[in-house]
Amino acid sequence: MATQPFKVLIAGGSVSGLTLALTLESAGIDYELFEKGDIDTDLGASIAINGPIIRILDQLGVWEDIEPIVTDLERSYRIDGKTGHVVLDSDYFRVLQDEFNWPIVFLERRILLKAIYNRIKNKSKVHSHAAVIEYQQDTDGIAVTIADGTSYQGDILVGTDGIHSHVRTLLSKHIGEVNETLSTEINNTFVTEYQVMFGISHHEPTASWLADGRTVILTYDDKCSGIITKPRADRVFWFLVNKIRRTEYAHLPRYTQEDAQALIDKRGDLLIAPGHSIRELWDSRIKATLVPMEEGVVKKWSDGRVLLIGDSVHKFTINAGLGGNMAFEAVAHLTNRLVSLLKESPRPTSQDLSSLFDEFESAHRPRAELALNMSTYITRLESQDSLFLKFYSRYVMPRKSAKQLSQPLLEWLLGAPWLEFVPLPDRDADLLMKKEKVEKDQKGWASSAITWSAVATGLAMTTVAVVWGWRSRRA
């Protein structure tokens, strides 16, 4: 009897799950995907995708479907949320694109999901309304049971079912049978200190305060911030970030429309331009949702034949725009290693798979932890969460050029993975040379596991130097 081909079972059909399905299909690896709800969901609002992710989408054939309907970002305006005055006008995004060859864009999350799903050839492998409720594994494979009682067999299970991952709950339960302390740590990873309202609103195309779809407005005030952009002529995407009391994952709030209205009552006067406030976007909203912003990286990502990726193991605040992008990176790291393993061993053993998961985590965890630290810092910087951060955002950042401001992110982008079993696009002909130069010049800064606190220390030293120079001129 012929040997069964290696099969990946995927629990979750959002960005991580659908991208993994399409990537596996492109690599010729069998899979089945199970989503508890609809595949073409309208949950969420918008998503920012940066250059390395666009490269992966291009390798998968998705970018050509998206590119005609998105606008490349070029400029950012940093606004004083009390006065509406511009603190910093920078062509930050254009500099990044010139250096990296790929743009950064915003688009509606549902459009991205639909574009990925449409590229999947064998849609019979994608099952909606099919929540994974349990799994059983042994040395020969793994079986999942879905909500209707049907069982499916495979070789590994990848949990891509988001921040409230049921697969993570099951994994924690199984680990708890031998290590209760680790199980507790897995369950208590995430905390929140900020909430975010994300919305899409109608917009008059001729309105002068945001007439250019290539611009992002970042507005700051004490303990809150806003992000506004207009990727479509008649639509504005916006985010309102607000500091709240620190809360553990088990006690995260579930907000109502009354809570959303209360936040607007409190923060609606945050200015996004002279004479224009965030309240205008609320009043012209198509939809707006208030959620807590979880932060954290889970300590244990795998157990036996089960692996967690995406939001199920790492969650970041939205200001840096790294959450969705890290999901794509995880897919690339995992699939690259799986393709290599299956070439050597079409029927890998449990030990082979354990080694695969360890290699995946060794590659992806440092970037996930750095993404967490970067996101944590940037959210608090933009929300002026301390006197130091307020001073830095208002008086130090405006002194920096777009090239200086973009350099840390450029190094971060150059450290990102791509699909190694698919040819690189022509525009990435010099990618390896650029990456090697950055790694040599920066001694691997972008791919190391240094904490963002070290960067913050450098920023503090810069601030001291600025203050000292100012005092010297006054003397």
C-alpha positions as CSV (number, residue, x, y, z in Angstrom):
1,M,0.0,0.0,0.0
2,A,1.3,3.5,-0.9
3,T,2.6,5.6,1.9
4,Q,0.3,8.5,2.8
5,P,1.7,11.9,2.0
6,F,2.7,14.2,4.8
7,K,-0.3,16.3,5.9
8,V,-0.6,19.5,8.0
9,L,-3.8,20.1,9.9
10,I,-4.5,23.9,10.4
11,A,-6.8,25.2,13.1
12,G,-7.9,28.7,12.2
13,G,-8.8,30.4,8.9
14,S,-7.7,34.0,9.4
15,V,-4.5,35.7,8.1
16,S,-2.1,33.1,9.5
17,G,-4.1,30.1,8.6
18,L,-5.1,31.0,5.1
19,T,-1.5,32.2,4.3
20,L,-0.1,28.9,5.6
21,A,-2.6,27.0,3.5
22,L,-1.7,28.8,0.4
23,T,2.0,28.6,1.1
24,L,1.8,24.8,1.7
25,E,-0.2,24.4,-1.5
26,S,2.5,26.3,-3.3
27,A,5.1,24.0,-1.8
28,G,3.2,20.9,-2.8
29,I,2.5,19.9,0.8
30,D,-0.9,18.4,1.7
31,Y,-3.1,20.1,4.4
32,E,-6.6,20.5,5.7
33,L,-7.8,23.8,7.3
34,F,-10.6,24.1,9.9
35,E,-12.2,27.5,10.7
36,K,-14.9,27.7,13.4
37,G,-16.7,30.5,11.5
38,D,-16.9,31.9,8.0
39,I,-13.8,32.2,5.9
40,D,-14.8,35.4,4.2
41,T,-15.2,37.2,7.5
42,D,-15.7,41.0,7.9
43,L,-14.1,41.0,11.4
44,G,-11.5,43.6,12.0
45,A,-11.0,46.9,10.2
46,S,-7.6,47.5,8.5
47,I,-4.2,46.0,8.4
48,A,-0.8,47.5,7.6
49,I,1.6,45.3,5.6
50,N,5.2,46.1,5.1
51,G,7.8,45.3,2.5
52,P,8.8,41.7,3.5
53,I,5.1,40.7,3.6
54,I,4.4,42.2,0.3
55,R,7.4,40.2,-1.1
56,I,5.8,37.0,0.3
57,L,2.4,38.0,-1.2
58,D,4.2,38.6,-4.5
59,Q,5.9,35.1,-4.3
60,L,2.4,33.6,-3.7
61,G,0.8,35.5,-6.6
62,V,-1.4,37.6,-4.3
63,W,0.2,41.0,-4.6
64,E,-0.8,41.4,-8.2
65,D,-4.4,41.2,-7.1
66,I,-4.0,43.7,-4.3
67,E,-1.5,46.2,-5.8
68,P,-4.1,48.0,-8.1
69,I,-6.3,48.9,-5.2
70,V,-3.8,50.1,-2.6
71,T,-1.8,53.3,-2.2
72,D,1.9,53.3,-1.2
73,L,2.5,55.4,1.9
74,E,5.0,58.2,1.6
75,R,4.7,60.7,4.4
76,S,3.8,60.9,8.1
77,Y,2.6,63.9,10.1
78,R,3.0,63.9,13.8
79,I,0.3,66.1,15.4
80,D,0.0,67.8,18.8
81,G,-3.4,66.3,19.9
82,K,-4.2,69.4,21.9
83,T,-3.5,72.1,19.3
84,G,-3.6,70.2,16.0
85,H,-0.2,71.7,15.0
86,V,2.3,69.6,13.1
87,V,5.2,68.6,15.3
88,L,7.0,66.6,12.6
89,D,6.5,66.3,8.8
90,S,8.5,63.5,7.4
91,D,8.8,61.5,4.1
92,Y,9.6,58.5,6.3
93,F,7.7,55.9,4.3
94,R,9.2,57.1,0.9
95,V,12.7,56.8,2.3
96,L,11.9,53.3,3.5
97,Q,10.5,52.3,0.1
98,D,13.6,53.8,-1.7
99,E,15.9,51.8,0.5
100,F,13.9,48.5,0.7
101,N,12.3,48.4,-2.8
102,W,8.9,47.6,-1.5
103,P,6.2,49.9,0.0
104,I,4.2,49.9,3.2
105,V,0.4,49.9,2.6
106,F,-2.9,49.9,4.5
107,L,-5.9,47.9,3.3
108,E,-9.1,46.4,4.7
109,R,-8.4,43.1,6.4
110,R,-11.3,41.4,4.6
111,I,-9.8,42.3,1.2
112,L,-6.5,40.8,2.2
113,L,-8.2,37.6,3.4
114,K,-10.3,37.3,0.3
115,A,-7.3,37.8,-2.0
116,I,-5.4,35.0,-0.2
117,Y,-8.4,32.7,-0.2
118,N,-9.0,33.3,-3.9
119,R,-5.5,32.1,-4.8
120,I,-6.0,28.7,-3.1
121,K,-6.7,26.3,-5.9
122,N,-8.2,23.3,-4.0
123,K,-10.8,25.0,-1.8
124,S,-12.1,21.6,-0.7
125,K,-9.2,21.6,1.7
126,V,-10.7,24.6,3.5
127,H,-13.5,23.8,5.9
128,S,-15.7,26.6,7.4
129,H,-17.9,26.2,10.5
130,A,-15.5,23.4,11.6
131,A,-14.0,24.3,14.9
132,V,-11.3,22.0,16.2
133,I,-12.5,20.8,19.7
134,E,-9.9,18.2,20.6
135,Y,-6.8,16.4,19.3
136,Q,-5.1,13.1,20.0
137,Q,-1.5,12.4,19.1
138,D,1.0,9.5,19.2
139,T,4.2,8.5,17.5
140,D,2.5,7.8,14.2
141,G,0.5,11.0,13.8
142,I,-2.2,13.3,15.1
143,A,-6.0,13.3,14.8
144,V,-8.3,16.3,15.3
145,T,-12.0,16.2,16.1
146,I,-14.2,19.0,14.8
147,A,-17.5,20.3,16.2
148,D,-19.7,17.9,14.2
149,G,-17.7,14.9,15.5
150,T,-15.8,14.2,12.3
151,S,-12.2,13.2,12.8
152,Y,-9.2,14.0,10.5
153,Q,-5.8,12.5,10.5
154,G,-2.5,14.3,9.9
155,D,1.1,14.5,10.8
156,I,1.2,17.9,12.6
157,L,-1.4,20.3,13.9
158,V,-0.6,24.1,13.6
159,G,-2.8,26.3,15.7
160,T,-3.4,29.6,13.9
161,D,-6.6,30.4,15.8
162,G,-5.7,33.8,17.3
163,I,-5.4,35.4,20.7
164,H,-8.2,33.3,22.2
165,S,-6.7,30.1,20.8
166,H,-8.5,26.9,21.7
167,V,-5.5,24.9,20.4
168,R,-3.3,26.8,22.9
169,T,-5.8,25.9,25.7
170,L,-5.7,22.2,24.7
171,L,-1.9,22.3,24.5
172,S,-1.7,23.9,27.9
173,K,-4.0,21.3,29.3
174,H,-1.8,18.4,28.0
175,I,1.4,20.1,29.2
176,G,-0.3,20.6,32.6
177,E,-0.5,16.8,33.1
178,V,3.3,16.8,33.5
179,N,4.2,20.4,34.2
180,E,1.5,22.4,35.9
181,T,3.7,25.5,36.4
182,L,4.5,25.8,32.7
183,S,0.8,25.3,31.9
184,T,-0.1,28.2,34.2
185,E,2.5,30.4,32.5
186,I,1.1,29.6,29.1
187,N,-2.4,30.6,30.2
188,N,-1.3,33.8,31.9
189,T,1.1,35.2,29.3
190,F,-0.9,38.1,27.9
191,V,-1.6,41.4,29.7
192,T,-3.1,44.7,28.5
193,E,-2.4,48.2,29.5
194,Y,-4.0,49.9,26.5
195,Q,-7.3,49.7,24.6
196,V,-7.8,50.5,21.0
197,M,-10.8,51.6,18.9
198,F,-10.3,50.8,15.3
199,G,-12.7,52.2,12.7
200,I,-13.5,52.9,9.1
201,S,-15.4,56.1,8.3
202,H,-16.8,57.9,5.3
203,H,-14.7,60.7,4.1
204,E,-15.3,63.6,1.7
205,P,-12.6,63.1,-1.1
206,T,-12.0,66.9,-1.3
207,A,-11.5,67.4,2.4
208,S,-8.2,69.3,2.6
209,W,-7.0,68.0,6.0
210,L,-6.5,64.5,4.6
211,A,-6.6,64.8,0.9
212,D,-3.5,62.7,0.2
213,G,-3.9,58.9,0.5
214,R,-0.2,58.5,0.8
215,T,-0.1,60.1,4.2
216,V,-0.4,58.8,7.8
217,I,-1.4,61.2,10.6
218,L,-0.1,60.3,14.0
219,T,-1.6,62.4,16.8
220,Y,-0.3,62.4,20.4
221,D,-1.8,63.5,23.7
222,D,-1.2,62.4,27.3
223,K,-1.9,58.7,27.7
224,C,-3.6,58.4,24.3
225,S,-2.8,58.6,20.6
226,G,-4.4,58.3,17.2
227,I,-3.4,56.9,13.8
228,I,-5.3,58.1,10.7
229,T,-4.8,57.3,7.0
230,K,-6.9,57.3,3.8
231,P,-6.1,54.4,1.5
232,R,-9.3,55.0,-0.5
233,A,-10.7,58.3,-1.7
234,D,-14.0,57.9,0.3
235,R,-12.7,55.9,3.3
236,V,-10.6,56.8,6.4
237,F,-9.0,54.1,8.5
238,W,-8.4,55.2,12.1
239,F,-7.2,53.9,15.5
240,L,-7.7,55.6,18.9
241,V,-5.3,54.2,21.5
242,N,-6.0,54.9,25.2
243,K,-4.1,53.9,28.4
244,I,-6.1,51.8,30.9
245,R,-5.4,49.9,34.1
246,R,-3.1,46.9,33.7
247,T,-5.2,43.7,33.4
248,E,-4.2,40.0,33.2
249,Y,-5.5,37.9,30.3
250,A,-8.0,36.0,32.4
251,H,-9.8,39.2,33.3
252,L,-9.6,41.0,29.9
253,P,-12.7,43.2,29.4
254,R,-15.3,42.7,26.6
255,Y,-16.4,46.1,25.5
256,T,-19.8,47.2,24.5
257,Q,-21.0,50.1,22.3
258,E,-21.6,52.0,25.5
259,D,-17.9,51.6,26.4
260,A,-17.0,52.9,23.0
261,Q,-19.2,55.9,23.4
262,A,-17.7,56.6,26.8
263,L,-14.2,56.6,25.3
264,I,-15.3,59.1,22.6
265,D,-16.8,61.2,25.4
266,K,-13.4,61.2,27.1
267,R,-11.0,61.3,24.1
268,G,-13.1,62.6,21.2
269,D,-11.6,66.0,21.3
270,L,-8.2,64.6,20.3
271,L,-7.2,66.8,17.3
272,I,-6.1,65.1,14.1
273,A,-5.6,68.5,12.2
274,P,-6.4,72.1,13.1
275,G,-10.1,72.3,13.7
276,H,-10.7,68.6,13.2
277,S,-11.0,65.9,15.9
278,I,-11.3,62.2,16.2
279,R,-15.0,62.7,17.1
280,E,-15.7,63.6,13.4
281,L,-14.5,60.1,12.4
282,W,-16.6,58.6,15.0
283,D,-19.7,60.5,13.8
284,S,-19.1,59.5,10.2
285,R,-18.1,55.9,11.0
286,I,-19.1,52.9,8.9
287,K,-18.0,50.7,11.8
288,A,-15.9,51.1,14.9
289,T,-14.9,48.5,17.5
290,L,-13.3,48.9,20.9
291,V,-11.0,46.1,22.1
292,P,-8.2,45.6,24.6
293,M,-4.7,45.4,23.2
294,E,-3.0,42.3,24.5
295,E,0.8,42.1,24.8
296,G,3.1,39.2,25.3
297,V,5.0,36.2,23.9
298,V,4.1,32.7,25.1
299,K,6.9,30.7,26.7
300,K,6.1,27.4,25.1
301,W,5.1,27.1,21.4
302,S,4.9,23.4,20.8
303,D,4.2,20.0,22.3
304,G,4.7,16.8,20.4
305,R,3.2,17.2,17.0
306,V,1.4,20.5,17.9
307,L,2.8,23.9,17.0
308,L,1.3,27.4,17.7
309,I,2.0,30.4,15.4
310,G,0.7,33.9,14.9
311,D,-1.5,35.7,17.5
312,S,-1.9,32.4,19.4
313,V,1.7,32.9,20.7
314,H,2.6,36.5,20.3
315,K,0.5,39.6,20.5
316,F,1.6,43.3,20.1
317,T,0.0,46.7,20.4
318,I,-0.9,48.2,17.0
319,N,1.1,51.4,16.8
320,A,4.2,49.7,15.2
321,G,2.0,47.7,12.8
322,L,3.9,44.5,13.4
323,G,1.3,42.0,14.5
324,G,-0.1,40.8,11.2
325,N,3.3,41.0,9.6
326,M,4.8,38.6,12.2
327,A,2.1,36.1,11.3
328,F,3.5,36.1,7.7
329,E,7.0,35.7,9.0
330,A,6.0,32.7,11.0
331,V,4.5,31.0,7.9
332,A,7.7,31.6,6.0
333,H,10.0,30.3,8.8
334,L,7.9,27.2,9.2
335,T,7.3,26.3,5.6
336,N,10.9,26.9,4.6
337,R,12.0,24.4,7.2
338,L,9.2,21.9,6.4
339,V,10.1,21.9,2.7
340,S,13.8,21.1,3.6
341,L,12.8,18.4,6.0
342,L,10.4,16.6,3.6
343,K,13.0,16.6,0.9
344,E,15.3,14.7,3.2
345,S,12.7,12.6,4.9
346,P,9.2,12.3,3.3
347,R,7.9,10.6,6.5
348,P,9.6,12.4,9.3
349,T,9.7,10.9,12.8
350,S,8.3,12.5,15.9
351,Q,11.9,13.4,16.8
352,D,12.4,15.0,13.3
353,L,9.3,17.1,13.9
354,S,10.4,18.1,17.4
355,S,13.7,19.3,15.9
356,L,11.8,21.1,13.2
357,F,9.7,23.0,15.8
358,D,12.9,23.8,17.8
359,E,14.6,25.3,14.7
360,F,11.4,27.2,13.8
361,E,11.3,28.7,17.3
362,S,15.0,29.5,17.3
363,A,14.5,31.5,14.1
364,H,11.2,33.2,14.9
365,R,11.2,33.8,18.7
366,P,14.0,36.5,18.7
367,R,12.1,38.6,16.1
368,A,8.8,38.1,18.0
369,E,10.4,39.2,21.2
370,L,12.0,42.2,19.5
371,A,8.7,43.0,17.9
372,L,7.0,43.0,21.3
373,N,9.6,45.3,22.7
374,M,9.5,47.7,19.8
375,S,5.7,47.7,19.8
376,T,5.6,48.3,23.6
377,Y,8.0,51.2,23.3
378,I,6.3,52.9,20.3
379,T,2.8,52.7,21.8
380,R,4.1,54.4,25.0
381,L,6.1,56.9,23.0
382,E,3.1,57.9,20.9
383,S,0.8,58.0,24.0
384,Q,3.4,60.1,25.9
385,D,3.3,57.7,28.7
386,S,6.0,59.4,30.7
387,L,7.7,62.8,30.9
388,F,10.8,61.4,29.2
389,L,8.7,59.9,26.3
390,K,6.7,63.2,26.0
391,F,9.9,65.2,25.8
392,Y,11.5,62.8,23.3
393,S,8.4,62.8,21.0
394,R,8.1,66.5,21.0
395,Y,11.7,67.8,21.0
396,V,14.1,65.1,20.0
397,M,12.3,63.3,17.1
398,P,11.6,66.5,15.2
399,R,15.4,67.0,15.0
400,K,15.9,63.7,13.2
401,S,15.9,63.2,9.5
402,A,13.6,60.7,7.7
403,K,16.7,58.5,7.1
404,Q,17.6,58.5,10.8
405,L,14.0,57.8,11.8
406,S,13.7,55.0,9.3
407,Q,17.0,53.2,9.9
408,P,15.9,50.9,12.8
409,L,12.9,49.7,10.9
410,L,14.9,49.3,7.7
411,E,17.3,47.0,9.6
412,W,14.3,45.2,11.0
413,L,12.8,44.7,7.5
414,L,16.1,43.4,6.1
415,G,16.1,40.7,8.8
416,A,12.8,39.3,7.7
417,P,12.4,35.9,6.0
418,W,11.0,35.1,2.6
419,L,9.9,31.9,0.8
420,E,13.1,30.1,0.0
421,F,11.5,27.5,-2.3
422,V,10.0,30.2,-4.6
423,P,12.2,32.5,-6.7
424,L,12.7,36.0,-5.4
425,P,11.1,38.9,-7.4
426,D,13.4,40.8,-9.7
427,R,13.3,43.9,-7.5
428,D,15.0,41.9,-4.8
429,A,18.1,41.2,-6.8
430,D,20.3,43.1,-4.3
431,L,18.5,41.8,-1.2
432,L,21.2,39.4,0.0
433,M,23.9,42.1,-0.5
434,K,21.9,44.6,1.5
435,K,21.1,42.2,4.2
436,E,24.8,41.2,4.6
437,K,25.9,44.8,4.7
438,V,23.4,45.6,7.5
439,E,24.3,42.5,9.5
440,K,28.0,43.5,9.2
441,D,27.5,47.1,10.0
442,Q,25.1,46.6,12.8
443,K,26.5,43.2,14.0
444,G,23.2,41.6,13.5
445,W,21.1,44.1,15.4
446,A,17.9,43.4,13.3
447,S,18.0,39.7,13.8
448,S,19.3,39.5,17.4
449,A,17.1,39.1,20.5
450,I,18.2,42.4,22.1
451,T,15.5,44.1,24.0
452,W,14.0,47.4,23.0
453,S,15.0,48.8,26.5
454,A,18.6,48.9,25.2
455,V,17.4,51.1,22.4
456,A,15.5,53.2,24.8
457,T,18.6,53.7,26.8
458,G,20.3,55.1,23.8
459,L,17.3,57.4,23.2
460,A,17.6,58.6,26.8
461,M,21.3,59.4,26.2
462,T,20.4,61.4,23.1
463,T,17.8,63.3,25.1
464,V,20.4,64.1,27.8
465,A,22.7,65.4,25.1
466,V,20.0,67.6,23.6
467,V,19.0,69.0,27.0
468,W,22.7,69.7,27.9
469,G,23.2,71.4,24.6
470,W,20.1,73.5,25.1
471,R,21.3,74.6,28.6
472,S,24.8,75.3,27.3
473,R,23.3,77.7,24.7
474,R,21.2,79.4,27.4
475,A,24.2,79.9,29.6
